[in-house]
Amino acid sequence: SPNFTARALRLFRRDGFVVIRDALSAPLLAALRNATCRVMGHIFDADPEGSFGGGAGKLPHRYSLGDVSGSRAYFHLPEFCALIDLPSTTPLLRAIFGSDDYLAAGAGGDVALAGALEYQTLHMDAIWGPHKGHVQDFAVPPVVTVNFVLKDLTAIDGPMRKIPGSHRWRQQPPSLADEPEWMRLSTVCPLPAGAAIVRDNRCWHGGTPNLGEEFRALPNVEYFAPGSGPSLGWLDRATMPIENWRRLSPFARHLARGVVEAPGEQVSGAGRYSPGAILDLMPFMAR
């Protein structure tokens, strides 16, 4: 409703993130969960000990879903394409960007395996391209990411910690050694399966230990502000097959205009998964 969107927008602008309950229908939640499990099955086959390391800080027992995909995204999977234009999230995204001309630029997420005991250092997901001035001063965020909760998320399952208001702070996030306790405990939980975390990429966040018995995945879609150009790994390559694009809603097709492959062409790397896939695309990231 308009009242819900207005309240969600106020919270998003104040804190740098907001949670929407029941963002996914039961069938879409089940389909997304199954698709994520299939991908992780490939990763477990290649890295059964979970020792390769991924995500911010390249910590063991963690992966960036985008980094393990040979195409850098998951728009080759219909389950991820279905997330682009949802009745639960699209009204808020339109309000955040103040326009219908924002772009669905990427689809990935992060995974914390059971036994991921380390905290990630607080960081921004600064995946936007070059900008003039301080991005913290921009009224419109350069990137907004929507993460989806696949299973009920508690304090022991590796929830994301978020620092309210940090999307407006110009200073760098603290190291783990200097991080105050209130930040360490600022976790976004409990959350029910099917919820969406809509977050300003400028907002500081980090992973927490997963002491549960299963991996915790938060698949996502990443949206760039209107007028954004290519950034390293985003909007600089086609990641959506034309067949998937044609099955989208008209508005989702508009949002995906920057990632759709040309007719008759194949998306490079689609369906190929490995812990080191990112190094094939960006070898300079090798440790």
N, C-alpha and C positions, 0 to 999 in steps of 0.2 A: 504494500500500500504506500501511497505518498508519505504518510506519517512515518512509517517504518523506515523508508529510504532516507528521509530527512534526519531522523534520529541516528541512523547508522552513519550518515555522512558527518554529523557533528562529532560523534565518537572517533571516527576515522581521522578527522582533521585534528582533533585534540591529542589523541594517543599515538597515531601512526598505524593503527590496525583496529580491526573490529571482527567479531565472530558472528556468523550467520548460522543458526541452527537449521537442520533439515534442508540444507542447500541442495542435496541430491535426493532424487527419488530412490525408492528401494531397488528397482531394477538397474538403474544406472550405478548405484553404489556397488551392487553385486558384480556388475560387469567390470567396473574400474578396479575393484579388488582382485578379480580374477586376472585381468590384464597385467596388473602390477606383479602378481605372484608368478605369472608366466615369465616375465622379464627377469625377476629375481632368481627363478630356477636356472636360467642361463648363467647368471653371475655366480650362483653357488657351485655350479658345475666347474666353472673356471677358477674360482677362488674359495674352496670349501672352508678354509680357515678364516676367511674374512680379513686377511692381513694386508691386502693391497693398499687400502686407505683411500679415502675420497672425501669430497665436500670440502668446506672451508677448513684449513689446517691439515688436510690429508691424513686424518686420524684413522687408525685401524677400526674395523667393524662399522665403518660408515661409508656410504656411497652417495654421490650426486647422481640422480637418475639421468640427467642430461649428459653427464660425463661418460656414462657407460654405454650410451647409444651411438652407433656409428654415424647417425645423421645429426647428432646433437639435440634431437628433439623426439617427440612421440606422436607427431601428427600423422604418421603412417598408420597409427592404431585408431580405429573408429571410436574406441572408448574415450580417448583423450580429446578427439575432435568434438565429441558431444558435450564437453565441458565449456566450450568457447562462449556460447550464448545460452545462458540459463535464466529462467524467470526469477530465480532467487538472487543472482549476482549481477545481471546486466543492468537493472535500474540503478544500482549503486555505482557501478563502474561508469555509466553515462554521467552520473552526477559528479563523481570525482574528477573526471576529465573535462566536464563541461562541454562535451561534444560527442558526436557519434563517429568521429573520424580517428579514434584511437586504433591501435593495431594489436592483434594477437600475434606476438613475436616468438614465443617459445612455449614448450611444454616439457616439464621434467619433474623435479621434486627432490626430496632427500630421503635417505633410509638410514636408520640406526638399528643395527643388529642387536639381538639379545647378547649381552656381554660387552656392549659399548660403554665402558666405565668412565671415560674421560669427558670433561666438559669441553665444548668448543669455545674458543675465544670469541667474545662479542665482536660482531662485524656488520657491515652493511653489505647488501647484494648489489654492488655498484656495477651493474651490467649495461648501463646506459652508455651512449657514445659521448663524444666531446660536447661540453656545454660552456658557455661564458658565465662567469660569476660563480657564486656558491650555490650548489643545488639545494642546500638546506633553506635557502631564501625563496625558492620558487613556490608560487601559490599552487601550481599543479605539479604533482610528483612526476618525475621522468619515467618511472616504471612502477607498476602495481602488480603484485603477485597474489594469486588466489591458490592457497593450499587446501586440499581436501582430506578430511579425516576418514580413514578406511575402517578403523575399529575403535571402540570406546577407548579413550585415552586418559590415563590416570597419571599421577605424579611419578610412578615407578617405570613408566613405559617410554621414557625418553622424550617428554614433551619439549616443545620449543620454549625458550625463555625470550621474552620481549621486554624492552625498556620503554615504557610509555613516554612520549614526548621527544624521544631522541632523534626523530626525523628532522627536528629543527635545531639540533645542536651542531655547531661547527667543529668542536674538538673531536679528536680521535677516540674511539672506544678504549677503555682501560684493558690492560693485560689481565690474565687470570689472577696473577698475584696481587694486582691492585684493585680488582673488582670488589665493590662493597657487597656485603651479604644480601642486602635487599635486592640487588640486581641478580645475584646468583639464585635467589628464591622467586624471581618474578616469572613464573612459568604459566603458560596458557593452558590450564587444565583445571578440573576435568572437562573433557569435551566428548560429546556423543558421536558415534559413527554417523557420517553424512553431513557433519558440520563443515563450514568453509571458513578459513582464516584469510581475510582480505587485508593485505599489508602493504604499506608504503615501503619500497625497497631501501629508502634512506634510513629506516628505523633499525636501530641496533637489535641484533638477535643472536642466538647461539643455541647449539644442541646441549642436551643434558644426558646423564647416564640412563641407559635402558637396562633396568634391572628385572624386566619382565622375562617371559619365556618365549616370546615371538618377536620377529623384526617389526619395527614401527616405520611405516612409510607414509609420507605426506606428498602425494603427487600434486602437480600444480599446472597452471597456465600463467604465462607471464605476458603482461600487456604494456606496450609502450605508448607514451603520450602522442597525441596528434602531431604530425610533422617530424617525428623521429626518423633519423637515418640509421644506416646499418651500424652495428656494434660487433665486437669480436664474438662470433658464434650466434648472433641474433640478427635477423633480417639481412644477413649477408650470404644466404644460401636458401634454396628451396627445400622445405622439409615436409610439405604436404602433397601427397599424390593428387592429381586432378580428380580422380574418381572419388576420393574422400571429400574434396572441396565441393563437388557437385551435389553431394548428399546433405550438405549443411543448410541451415535456414538462410534466407537471403541476407539477414544482418550478419550472421556468422561468416558468410562468404565475403562480405565487405570487410570484416575485421581481419580475415585471413588473407587479404589481398597481397600482403608482403611475403608470404611463405609458400604460396601455391606453386607447384611445378608446372611447367608448360605441357600442353597435350603431347602425348607420345613419348615423354621423357620419364625416366625413373629417378626417384629420390636416392641420391648417393648414400650408401650406408644404412638404408632403412632395413630394420629387422636384424641387424648385426649387433650383438651385445658382447661386451667384454669389459673387465675392470679398467683396462688401459685404452679404451677406445678414444678418449680425449687426446691421448698422446699421438695418435695417428693424424688427428686434425691439427693439433697444436703441439708439436714436438718440443717447443721451448719450455713447456710446463714440466718436463721430466726432471726428477730430482737428481 
